[in-house]
Amino acid sequence: MPNLRTLLLAAILVLEAVMSGSIPAIASADNRVDELFSALRDGKFSDATAHFDPTMKAALSADQLSQVWLQIVATDGKLENWKVMQHGMLAGTDVFSVVVAFERGKLMATVSVRPQTREIAGLYFKPLPTEPAASSPATSPPYADVAKFHSEAVTVGEDPWKLRGTLTIPNGSGPFPAVVLLAGSGPQDRDETIGPNHVFKDLAEGLSTRGIVVLRYDKRTYAYKTLDPQTTTVKEEVIDDGVAAVKLLRARAEVAHDRIFVVGHSLGAMMAPEVANQAAPVAGIVMLAPAGRQLPAVIVQQMRYLGQGSPKDLADLERQADEISAHKMPPAQYFFGAPASYYYDLDARDEVALARNLNLPILILHGGRDYQVIDTDIRHWQNGLKGDARVKVETFPSLNHLFIAGAGKPGPAEYNTPGHVDGVVIGAIASFIANAGGSPSSQAAPN
């Protein structure tokens, strides 16, 4: 699933449980930091966790740390070096800010060490802040004509979960057909920014150029960092706010109220039928790269494809994925950045059956170079919706998971190359909306 890395970085790592201590032994604590990253570099996760304090050991086992590290190196490549940039005391612990450099990127790690015992009391990774001059500007795609639409800042939802959004509106009298964009997994901003790419900005400007109102908004997991991952499911992550976004569109005079569509990407695509059902009536659904397999199986497949981890690491990962599939893992235990309870909630939802019963036009789009959502996933949807003449599936051989064109063996490194959603995708969605026609009156609103 796309952006599991951002889910990982937002959801964990771990407990800054602190206690008062004496004057720190700085050199010893510094050595402990070096030992930690040396062990991570060499894949010795038992060594890395050997000097965790009791609270850390309870929260993050060697197996769990292995999962975290596998996902980081799958995106950023092998660990090359690290450098302590800042050191200070916080509530009796030595706190080190460490720039961790990989083949394809850098992270900022915070490591807390107890001065008396030299035990590691906290470990946290986050993206390395970038200088404004080094950031990638969000440019308009070549098929967007900014003279044909205008943008308006809006707020999706109500307290306590208000979300900032952007509405792009075609110039003219309207009313126009409209879409709500549902982002993939993790704390995504309204543009679905992934590296230098801005997937939802491209979709919004491309579709509004073609006479379609588009609403995109920051995800709740992006706007509110205090969400408890142990109690957050896709209901809070995607569904509730998607329904609120449809409600906002329905209140706008520029929108043809019987021509509102739900468009999702990746996890958002999986949940699009649920949002359409709860926000009924809507006119149709567009699903961009919807996974069809259980998410733990998707993760294992990706790690094997990328060649990350030793055979033992991958076997352990597959064993834990099987535990989740059998609902044998404790609900509070983490697997790749989310507690098992999150995966159990996904398993309880049969989105294919729901989509089949909605009696709506459905467009499923897939990139032939997508190594995250593969042909097996798309066949799952095709088989489940077989016989429904209102369902259309289209694959674009040269496009990746972000629906950006590329060549060669696909991998996460290309997400760091600036590009735009291919214009053929904009054309396919716009054509689907134009031909979906008619009132969705046959879709009853839920009780």
VEXKE-619056 format. One record per residue (C-alpha): x, y, z. Coordinates in steps of 0.1 Angstrom, whole numbers, padded with zeros to 4 digits, always signed. Layout:
<nodes>
XYZ...
</nodes>
This chain:
<nodes>
+0000+0000+0000+0013+0033-0006+0028+0053+0017+0032+0029+0045+0065+0047+0054+0046+0078+0064+0022+0057+0085+0052+0041+0101+0069+0074+0109+0037+0089+0123+0025+0060+0143+0056+0048+0163+0084+0047+0179+0082+0049+0212+0078+0060+0248+0100+0087+0263+0095+0073+0298+0119+0093+0319+0133+0094+0355+0156+0117+0374+0193+0108+0373+0228+0120+0382+0253+0139+0361+0255+0121+0327+0284+0101+0315+0283+0117+0280+0310+0096+0263+0294+0064+0275+0259+0075+0263+0273+0086+0230+0289+0052+0226+0256+0036+0232+0241+0056+0203+0269+0044+0180+0263+0008+0192+0226+0011+0184+0231+0023+0148+0259-0001+0141+0236-0030+0151+0208-0016+0129+0231-0012+0100+0243-0048+0104+0207-0062+0109+0215-0073+0144+0182-0064+0160+0187-0085+0191+0219-0065+0197+0201-0033+0190+0174-0040+0217+0197-0056+0242+0203-0023+0260+0167-0010+0259+0153-0003+0293+0124-0024+0306+0097-0001+0292+0113+0000+0258+0117-0038+0257+0080-0042+0265+0071-0017+0238+0095-0027+0210+0108-0062+0206+0136-0072+0182+0111-0085+0158+0091-0053+0158+0123-0032+0154+0132-0055+0124+0099-0047+0108+0104-0009+0113+0139-0011+0099+0130-0032+0069+0104-0006+0058+0128+0023+0062+0155+0007+0041+0129-0004+0015+0123+0032+0009+0156+0049+0017+0181+0022+0010+0210+0009+0032+0222+0029+0062+0254+0047+0052+0263+0068+0083+0250+0088+0112+0260+0119+0130+0250+0134+0164+0239+0169+0157+0227+0179+0192+0229+0166+0227+0212+0178+0259+0194+0167+0291+0157+0162+0294+0141+0151+0326+0172+0133+0337+0180+0115+0304+0207+0122+0277+0188+0131+0245+0207+0128+0212+0194+0143+0179+0210+0121+0152+0210+0127+0114+0208+0092+0099+0219+0090+0063+0207+0063+0039+0214+0057+0002+0184+0076-0009+0175+0099+0019+0179+0110+0055+0159+0108+0087+0162+0125+0121+0164+0101+0150+0160+0110+0187+0176+0087+0211+0172+0089+0249+0198+0072+0271+0197+0069+0309+0230+0082+0322+0233+0058+0352+0225+0026+0335+0233+0035+0298+0200+0019+0289+0181+0033+0259+0149+0049+0271+0135+0063+0239+0139+0060+0201+0120+0080+0176+0124+0085+0138+0109+0114+0118+0116+0130+0084+0145+0153+0084+0134+0189+0082+0143+0205+0049+0153+0241+0042+0126+0260+0023+0150+0266-0006+0155+0228-0010+0118+0219-0010+0101+0209-0043+0076+0235-0055+0041+0221-0063+0040+0230-0100+0008+0226-0121+0007+0197-0145+0010+0205-0183-0026+0196-0189-0039+0221-0164-0052+0254-0176-0053+0277-0146-0075+0302-0165-0103+0277-0165-0108+0273-0128-0103+0290-0094-0095+0277-0059-0111+0283-0026-0100+0273+0009-0127+0253+0027-0131+0234+0060-0142+0198+0060-0160+0183+0090-0169+0198+0124-0152+0201+0158-0132+0183+0171-0119+0171+0137-0121+0201+0114-0098+0196+0084-0084+0222+0060-0092+0216+0023-0090+0231-0011-0119+0233-0036-0111+0238-0072-0141+0252-0092-0144+0255-0130-0151+0291-0141-0186+0295-0154-0222+0293-0142-0225+0256-0134-0237+0235-0117-0208+0211-0124-0202+0175-0116-0179+0171-0086-0155+0146-0069-0142+0140-0034-0106+0127-0033-0097+0101-0007-0060+0097+0000-0039+0066+0007-0027+0053+0040-0007+0074+0064-0008+0111+0073-0013+0126+0039-0018+0162+0032-0045+0175+0008-0021+0173-0022-0012+0137-0014+0024+0148-0014+0049+0120-0019+0085+0132-0023+0084+0160-0049+0051+0147-0064+0017+0160-0056-0008+0134-0068-0041+0151-0057-0031+0185-0068-0025+0171-0103-0059+0154-0103-0077+0184-0090-0063+0209-0115-0066+0184-0144-0102+0176-0137-0112+0212-0129-0097+0222-0163-0123+0198-0177-0152+0213-0159-0153+0192-0127-0154+0205-0091-0128+0188-0070-0125+0187-0032-0092+0176-0015-0083+0179+0022-0057+0171+0048-0063+0137+0063-0071+0135+0100-0039+0116+0107-0020+0145+0091-0038+0173+0109-0040+0158+0143-0008+0142+0156-0025+0132+0189-0047+0104+0175-0043+0072+0195-0032+0045+0170-0047+0018+0194-0082+0032+0188-0079+0046+0153-0094+0025+0125-0102+0033+0089-0135+0047+0101-0116+0076+0117-0087+0076+0092-0108+0077+0060-0145+0071+0061-0160+0097+0085-0141+0126+0068-0149+0113+0033-0186+0113+0042-0182+0149+0056-0165+0160+0024-0195+0147+0003-0218+0166+0026-0198+0198+0020-0201+0194-0018-0238+0187-0015-0242+0221+0001-0224+0240-0027-0244+0259-0053-0217+0252-0080-0222+0215-0076-0248+0193-0095-0260+0174-0064-0269+0143-0084-0234+0142-0100-0211+0138-0070-0184+0110-0073-0161+0094-0048-0125+0090-0061-0100+0072-0039-0063+0062-0043-0048+0031-0027-0063+0028+0008-0087+0055-0002-0097+0034-0032-0104+0004-0010-0126+0025+0013-0144+0044-0016-0174+0019-0016-0179+0024+0022-0178+0062+0018-0202+0061-0011-0225+0039+0009-0225+0061+0040-0227+0093+0020-0255+0081-0004-0267+0090-0028-0237+0095-0050-0233+0091-0088-0203+0067-0090-0169+0056-0077-0134+0058-0092-0108+0035-0076-0071+0042-0083-0050+0012-0074-0072-0005-0049-0055-0034-0030-0075-0066-0030-0053-0088-0007-0050-0086+0030-0027-0057+0039-0001-0079+0058+0003-0101+0027+0008-0070+0006+0036-0058+0029+0054-0092+0027+0051-0093-0011+0066-0058-0013+0095-0067+0010+0103-0098-0011+0100-0078-0043+0124-0052-0031+0149-0078-0018+0149-0063+0017+0160-0083+0047+0176-0116+0052+0158-0149+0045+0152-0152+0083+0139-0116+0085+0114-0123+0057+0104-0156+0071+0097-0139+0105+0078-0112+0087+0057-0137+0069+0050-0156+0101+0037-0125+0118+0016-0116+0087+0001-0151+0090-0006-0145+0127-0026-0114+0118-0044-0131+0090-0055-0158+0115-0063-0131+0141-0038-0147+0165-0016-0116+0171-0025-0096+0202-0046-0066+0191-0022-0041+0207+0010-0056+0190+0024-0035+0162+0030-0047+0127+0046-0022+0103+0035+0009+0120-0001-0001+0130-0015-0023+0158-0030-0056+0148-0064-0042+0158-0062-0019+0127-0057-0049+0104-0085-0068+0121-0109-0039+0114-0099-0040+0077-0105-0077+0076-0140-0073+0089-0150-0051+0059-0160-0067+0027-0156-0038+0003-0160-0059-0028-0194-0072-0017-0204-0036-0007-0194-0023-0041-0213-0050-0058-0245-0041-0039-0243-0003-0045-0256-0005-0080-0233+0023-0091-0210+0029-0121-0174+0020-0110-0141+0027-0127-0110+0009-0115-0076+0022-0128-0043+0004-0124-0007+0012-0133+0011-0016-0151+0044-0007-0132+0027-0006-0098+0047-0030-0076+0026-0022-0046-0009-0030-0059-0004-0058-0084-0025-0077-0110-0036-0101-0083-0053-0072-0064-0071-0060-0095-0083-0095-0104-0098-0097-0069-0120-0068-0077-0127-0079-0113-0138-0114-0101-0159-0099-0073-0177-0075-0096-0179-0099-0126-0211-0095-0147-0218-0059-0137-0219-0040-0170-0214-0007-0150-0179-0017-0139-0149-0008-0161-0113-0017-0154-0084-0001-0172-0046-0007-0169-0020+0018-0181+0012-0002-0187+0038+0026-0182+0024+0041-0150+0034+0034-0114+0015+0034-0081+0013+0073-0083+0001+0070-0119+0032+0087-0131+0050+0073-0162+0083+0056-0159+0105+0029-0173+0126+0000-0161+0121-0020-0129+0098+0000-0106+0108+0008-0071+0105+0034-0043+0134+0054-0056+0114+0067-0085+0089+0084-0061+0117+0109-0054+0118+0119-0091+0095+0149-0099+0067+0141-0122+0029+0145-0128+0000+0122-0129-0003+0111-0165-0029+0130-0186-0044+0098-0197-0057+0092-0162-0073+0126-0161-0090+0118-0194-0102+0084-0182-0118+0098-0151-0133+0128-0169-0148+0105-0196-0162+0082-0169-0179+0111-0151-0193+0124-0184-0208+0090-0193-0219+0080-0159-0250+0102-0164-0284+0101-0148-0296+0105-0112-0283+0080-0087-0317+0077-0072-0316+0039-0073-0289+0040-0045-0309+0044-0013-0295+0066+0015-0284+0045+0045-0305+0044+0076
</nodes>
